[in-house]
Amino acid sequence: MELAVRDVEPSDAAGLVRVLNPIIEARRYTALDTTFSVDTERDYVIDFPDRGVWKVALRQPDQTIVGFQVLEPYATYTRAFDHVGTLGTYVDLDLRRQGIARRLFAATFDAARQKGYEKIFTFVRADNPAALQAYLGQGFEVVGNAKRQAKIDGQYIDEILIEKWL
């Protein structure tokens, strides 16, 4: 699949929601439990932190959004964590394992370094081994387990803590 990767734009909101909401609705891949409207997503893009990195993958030549990655500052209440970002990766459920995440990782890592990030820290659902393997394949390491970290539809979900030094 031919892809282009670029920074997110507010006009991408409908495409972002088209990728994200089915992932949330599947109840298997993310700790997010509530779907998003196009207006809410557009507002989130508009208000996104300046130090954040938000990349979208577009299938060519039709320019359809097929995945995206969001890297945000780990914490804004202290400068002690300015070197750390948190990351979320979302790929169209029908297009997984086609190199979309790999392309997003490369673009996100480069942009994160340029913005002064040194480390990426994130969580992966323990019951999502494919996501964990994707992150491990990009050099992330497991640093811990958070038991019963999320609760969705009355069910507890463990999360695996992972990090990567850039």
Rosetta silent file (secondary structure, phi, psi, omega in degrees, C-alpha in Angstrom):
SEQUENCE: MELAVRDVEPSDAAGLVRVLNPIIEARRYTALDTTFSVDTERDYVIDFPDRGVWKVALRQPDQTIVGFQVLEPYATYTRAFDHVGTLGTYVDLDLRRQGIARRLFAATFDAARQKGYEKIFTFVRADNPAALQAYLGQGFEVVGNAKRQAKIDGQYIDEILIEKWL
SCORE:     score description
SCORE:     0.000 S_00000001
   1 L     0.000  131.194  176.863    0.000    0.000    0.000 S_00000001
   2 L   -83.818  128.615 -176.490    1.354    3.413   -0.920 S_00000001
   3 E  -126.982  152.010  166.426    1.199    5.823    2.023 S_00000001
   4 E  -122.226  143.830  178.076    1.907    9.430    2.795 S_00000001
   5 E  -122.980  132.451 -179.994    2.444   10.568    6.387 S_00000001
   6 E  -148.894  173.711  175.407    1.885   14.153    7.491 S_00000001
   7 E   -69.595  149.947  178.764    0.857   16.289   10.454 S_00000001
   8 L   -67.757  153.293  174.793   -2.799   16.253   11.441 S_00000001
   9 L  -131.518  151.549  178.559   -5.134   19.061   10.374 S_00000001
  10 H   -54.597  -32.107  179.899   -8.524   20.033   11.833 S_00000001
  11 H   -69.686   -6.982  178.075  -10.134   19.001    8.544 S_00000001
  12 H   -82.243   -4.941 -169.801   -8.978   15.412    9.265 S_00000001
  13 H   -53.440  -45.270 -178.900  -11.506   14.998   12.094 S_00000001
  14 H   -62.981  -40.710  177.992  -14.010   12.867   10.159 S_00000001
  15 H   -67.854  -36.683  177.049  -11.246   10.519    8.967 S_00000001
  16 H   -62.606  -46.830 -179.318   -9.788   10.246   12.462 S_00000001
  17 H   -65.057  -35.616  179.025  -13.171    9.314   13.920 S_00000001
  18 H   -63.046  -33.044  176.637  -13.734    6.807   11.091 S_00000001
  19 H   -81.355  -46.856 -170.656  -10.542    4.995   12.190 S_00000001
  20 H   -72.824  -45.631 -173.304  -10.839    5.483   15.951 S_00000001
  21 H   -60.860  -41.314  175.901  -14.485    4.763   16.742 S_00000001
  22 H   -62.536  -32.061  176.697  -14.528    1.171   15.403 S_00000001
  23 H   -65.359  -44.255  178.072  -11.406    0.465   17.497 S_00000001
  24 H   -64.270  -46.162 -177.726  -13.190    1.770   20.598 S_00000001
  25 H   -63.442  -27.752  179.912  -16.406   -0.093   19.745 S_00000001
  26 H   -67.258  -24.680  176.728  -14.500   -3.389   19.355 S_00000001
  27 L    62.779   23.575 -176.199  -13.671   -3.257   23.101 S_00000001
  28 L  -128.171  -15.305 -167.937  -10.433   -5.211   22.486 S_00000001
  29 L  -117.445  -15.413 -175.064   -7.706   -2.836   21.427 S_00000001
  30 L  -143.373  158.306  174.085   -7.791    0.319   23.558 S_00000001
  31 L   -87.092   -4.182  172.053   -8.652    1.499   27.035 S_00000001
  32 L   -66.481  138.270 -176.544  -10.774    4.245   25.485 S_00000001
  33 L  -125.451   -0.204 -178.497  -14.404    3.375   26.135 S_00000001
  34 L  -129.399  128.936  179.908  -16.406    6.227   24.616 S_00000001
  35 L   -70.593  165.491 -176.042  -16.605    7.074   20.925 S_00000001
  36 L  -117.698  145.856  173.461  -15.942   10.578   19.640 S_00000001
  37 L   -85.286  162.170  177.534  -17.946   12.937   17.452 S_00000001
  38 H   -61.650  -42.175 -179.621  -16.354   14.705   14.514 S_00000001
  39 H   -63.274  -42.123  178.905  -16.802   18.059   16.281 S_00000001
  40 H   -63.695  -42.642 -179.743  -15.134   16.811   19.465 S_00000001
  41 H   -66.853  -41.199  177.549  -12.202   15.400   17.508 S_00000001
  42 H   -59.658  -44.599  178.440  -11.828   18.608   15.482 S_00000001
  43 H   -61.709  -38.715  179.340  -11.725   20.625   18.725 S_00000001
  44 H   -63.649  -41.642  177.834   -9.097   18.247   20.123 S_00000001
  45 H   -63.899  -45.027 -178.757   -6.915   18.771   17.046 S_00000001
  46 H   -61.282  -40.080 -176.664   -7.319   22.545   17.271 S_00000001
  47 L   -92.338    8.919 -176.373   -6.397   22.568   20.981 S_00000001
  48 L   -60.809  139.814 -177.745   -3.586   20.008   20.656 S_00000001
  49 L   -59.037  142.984  178.961   -0.445   20.966   22.624 S_00000001
  50 L   -58.301  -35.018 -179.530    2.268   22.777   20.667 S_00000001
  51 L   -81.876   -3.986  179.916    4.841   20.230   21.870 S_00000001
  52 L   -74.715  163.129  176.293    2.654   17.367   20.757 S_00000001
  53 E  -128.363  123.536  179.788    3.204   15.256   17.660 S_00000001
  54 E  -134.890  108.778 -178.047    0.187   14.011   15.719 S_00000001
  55 E  -109.941  142.015  174.614    0.840   12.167   12.477 S_00000001
  56 E  -118.722  143.549  175.411   -1.728   10.751   10.064 S_00000001
  57 E  -103.634  127.563 -178.097   -1.155    8.045    7.467 S_00000001
  58 E  -115.658  126.466  174.708   -2.978    8.592    4.194 S_00000001
  59 E   -69.501  138.238  179.189   -3.534    5.869    1.626 S_00000001
  60 L  -104.955  144.181    5.926   -2.480    6.998   -1.837 S_00000001
  61 L   -96.166    2.696 -171.687   -3.810    8.152   -4.150 S_00000001
  62 L   -81.738   -4.289  175.888   -7.261    8.616   -2.547 S_00000001
  63 L    63.721   24.592  177.812   -5.927   10.437    0.570 S_00000001
  64 E   -77.573  132.139  176.050   -8.019    8.298    2.955 S_00000001
  65 E   -70.925  123.828 -178.228   -6.800    8.353    6.558 S_00000001
  66 E  -117.284   -3.654  177.421   -5.873    4.768    7.442 S_00000001
  67 E  -179.461  165.131  175.991   -4.080    5.352   10.742 S_00000001
  68 E  -159.302  159.139  175.931   -2.642    7.922   13.099 S_00000001
  69 E  -130.429  139.121 -179.462   -0.322    8.373   16.059 S_00000001
  70 E  -124.103  120.010  175.520   -0.674   10.887   18.864 S_00000001
  71 E  -117.619  123.168 -179.027    2.279   11.797   21.100 S_00000001
  72 E  -124.078  156.574  174.133    1.574   14.217   23.945 S_00000001
  73 E   -54.854  139.622 -179.583    3.636   15.571   26.820 S_00000001
  74 L   -62.517  -42.004 -179.999    3.598   13.102   29.713 S_00000001
  75 L  -154.308  142.250  179.771    2.775   15.804   32.247 S_00000001
  76 L  -111.415   -0.575 -177.102    2.424   19.567   32.077 S_00000001
  77 L   -85.332   -5.631  176.746    2.277   20.301   35.811 S_00000001
  78 L  -153.224  151.489  177.667    6.072   20.094   36.167 S_00000001
  79 H   -81.929   -8.479 -176.767    9.055   20.512   33.871 S_00000001
  80 H   -61.326  -22.480 -178.594   10.621   17.359   35.321 S_00000001
  81 H  -108.820   15.428 -176.950    8.862   15.256   32.651 S_00000001
  82 L   -58.696  -23.153 -178.304    9.454   17.548   29.658 S_00000001
  83 L   -86.365   -2.123 -173.946   11.620   14.878   28.033 S_00000001
  84 E  -114.692  133.519  173.863    8.842   12.232   28.167 S_00000001
  85 E  -120.863  156.605  173.750    5.883   11.811   25.828 S_00000001
  86 E  -109.328  147.297 -170.141    2.970    9.383   25.832 S_00000001
  87 E  -129.316  139.939  170.351    1.924    7.680   22.619 S_00000001
  88 E  -127.912  139.590 -178.097   -1.213    6.189   21.119 S_00000001
  89 E  -125.279  130.520 -176.400   -1.306    4.304   17.817 S_00000001
  90 E  -136.807  122.276 -179.629   -4.504    3.669   15.853 S_00000001
  91 E  -126.462  137.187  177.956   -4.750    1.780   12.560 S_00000001
  92 L   -44.999  127.045 -175.601   -7.908    1.005   10.576 S_00000001
  93 H   -58.173  -28.215 -179.381   -9.044   -2.423   11.772 S_00000001
  94 H   -84.912   -4.441 -174.307   -9.369   -3.679    8.190 S_00000001
  95 H  -125.249   20.507 -179.844   -5.840   -2.598    7.256 S_00000001
  96 L   -68.068  156.495  176.746   -3.698   -3.894   10.108 S_00000001
  97 L    64.638   35.477  177.354   -0.339   -5.591    9.431 S_00000001
  98 L  -123.884   16.515  175.605    0.306   -3.641    6.241 S_00000001
  99 L    88.725    4.446 -178.627    3.121   -1.387    7.451 S_00000001
 100 H   -66.043  -50.373 -179.929    0.970    1.595    8.422 S_00000001
 101 H   -61.427  -40.203  179.917    2.117    1.696   12.055 S_00000001
 102 H   -57.846  -43.805  178.167    5.744    1.215   11.013 S_00000001
 103 H   -66.467  -39.322  178.451    5.561    4.324    8.814 S_00000001
 104 H   -64.877  -44.422  179.183    3.849    6.287   11.579 S_00000001
 105 H   -55.903  -46.667 -177.622    6.469    5.272   14.146 S_00000001
 106 H   -59.816  -45.850 -178.875    9.294    6.510   11.920 S_00000001
 107 H   -68.511  -40.466 -178.835    7.662    9.901   11.363 S_00000001
 108 H   -67.139  -45.107 -179.922    6.613   10.285   15.001 S_00000001
 109 H   -59.298  -44.017 -179.817   10.043    9.362   16.399 S_00000001
 110 H   -62.096  -48.577 -179.494   11.729   11.888   14.113 S_00000001
 111 H   -65.247  -37.071  179.414    9.319   14.686   15.018 S_00000001
 112 H   -63.764  -43.477  177.262    9.515   13.810   18.723 S_00000001
 113 H   -59.978  -43.182 -179.430   13.302   14.117   18.696 S_00000001
 114 H   -63.201  -27.765  179.974   13.016   17.493   16.963 S_00000001
 115 L   -92.965    7.364  173.759   10.663   18.689   19.714 S_00000001
 116 L    91.877    7.573  176.374   13.075   17.660   22.457 S_00000001
 117 L   -75.770  143.427  177.286   11.575   14.360   23.572 S_00000001
 118 L  -116.578  -19.915 -174.454   14.041   11.746   24.770 S_00000001
 119 E  -146.014  143.879  173.251   11.684    9.003   25.910 S_00000001
 120 E  -117.904  130.653 -179.089    8.257    7.667   25.024 S_00000001
 121 E  -125.722  133.815  178.494    6.208    5.957   27.717 S_00000001
 122 E  -156.771  178.462 -179.564    2.861    4.326   27.137 S_00000001
 123 E  -120.295  145.506  172.995    0.489    1.523   28.078 S_00000001
 124 E  -129.039  135.510  176.931   -0.734   -1.428   26.005 S_00000001
 125 E   -57.242  134.475 -179.156   -3.676   -3.596   26.981 S_00000001
 126 L   -65.005  -23.244  179.394   -2.343   -6.925   28.243 S_00000001
 127 L   -94.225   20.717  177.345   -4.969   -8.714   26.158 S_00000001
 128 L  -125.258   71.561 -175.666   -3.711   -7.090   22.926 S_00000001
 129 H   -63.145  -29.006  179.520   -0.572   -9.078   22.053 S_00000001
 130 H   -65.211  -40.831  178.159   -0.476   -7.794   18.458 S_00000001
 131 H   -66.178  -43.161  179.413   -0.131   -4.198   19.667 S_00000001
 132 H   -59.604  -43.576  179.138    2.530   -5.172   22.173 S_00000001
 133 H   -63.500  -37.480  178.004    4.512   -6.931   19.438 S_00000001
 134 H   -61.866  -44.794  179.225    4.227   -3.879   17.183 S_00000001
 135 H   -67.834  -44.533  179.103    5.671   -1.663   19.906 S_00000001
 136 H   -60.551  -36.463  177.860    8.386   -4.155   20.879 S_00000001
 137 L   -65.397  -16.783  177.689    9.341   -4.375   17.208 S_00000001
 138 L  -100.157   10.950  175.192    9.981   -0.619   17.325 S_00000001
 139 L    95.186    5.976  175.042   12.395   -0.916   20.234 S_00000001
 140 L   -72.376  152.700  177.011   10.040   -0.436   23.167 S_00000001
 141 E  -124.806  144.496  175.941   10.757   -2.423   26.321 S_00000001
 142 E   -74.453  130.175  179.077    8.349   -3.705   28.952 S_00000001
 143 E  -119.586   -3.634  177.930    8.932   -1.939   32.275 S_00000001
 144 E   169.519  176.770  177.564    5.965   -3.166   34.295 S_00000001
 145 E  -129.025  135.577  175.782    2.388   -4.307   34.584 S_00000001
 146 E  -108.631  105.561 -177.958   -0.551   -2.337   35.892 S_00000001
 147 E   -73.827  136.731  177.127   -3.086   -4.796   37.248 S_00000001
 148 E    50.916   41.895 -174.805   -6.751   -3.942   36.816 S_00000001
 149 E   -71.296  -37.688  179.651   -5.705   -0.591   35.332 S_00000001
 150 E  -120.332  156.229  175.546   -8.829   -0.071   33.235 S_00000001
 151 E  -136.358  111.135 -177.272  -12.424   -1.111   33.759 S_00000001
 152 E  -124.165  127.365 -179.419  -14.588   -1.335   30.663 S_00000001
 153 L    53.321   37.504  177.442  -18.109   -2.711   30.671 S_00000001
 154 L    80.027    1.256 -178.670  -17.551   -3.993   34.209 S_00000001
 155 E  -108.871  131.367  176.285  -14.435   -5.959   33.243 S_00000001
 156 E   -77.707  146.184  179.999  -10.984   -5.151   34.594 S_00000001
 157 E  -131.916  127.452  173.538   -8.147   -4.935   32.106 S_00000001
 158 E   -80.031  150.928  175.037   -4.451   -5.136   32.905 S_00000001
 159 E  -126.360  145.783  178.497   -2.095   -2.875   31.017 S_00000001
 160 E   -99.021  128.138  178.643    1.562   -3.380   30.182 S_00000001
 161 E   -88.202  129.228 -178.951    3.819   -0.378   30.730 S_00000001
 162 E  -133.609  156.898  177.783    6.369    0.136   27.976 S_00000001
 163 E  -149.322  158.554  176.235    8.995    2.727   27.126 S_00000001
 164 E  -142.972  130.804  171.606   11.496    3.611   24.427 S_00000001
 165 E   -86.774  131.608 -177.942   14.484    5.908   24.612 S_00000001
 166 L   -83.374    0.000    0.000   14.816    7.907   21.411 S_00000001
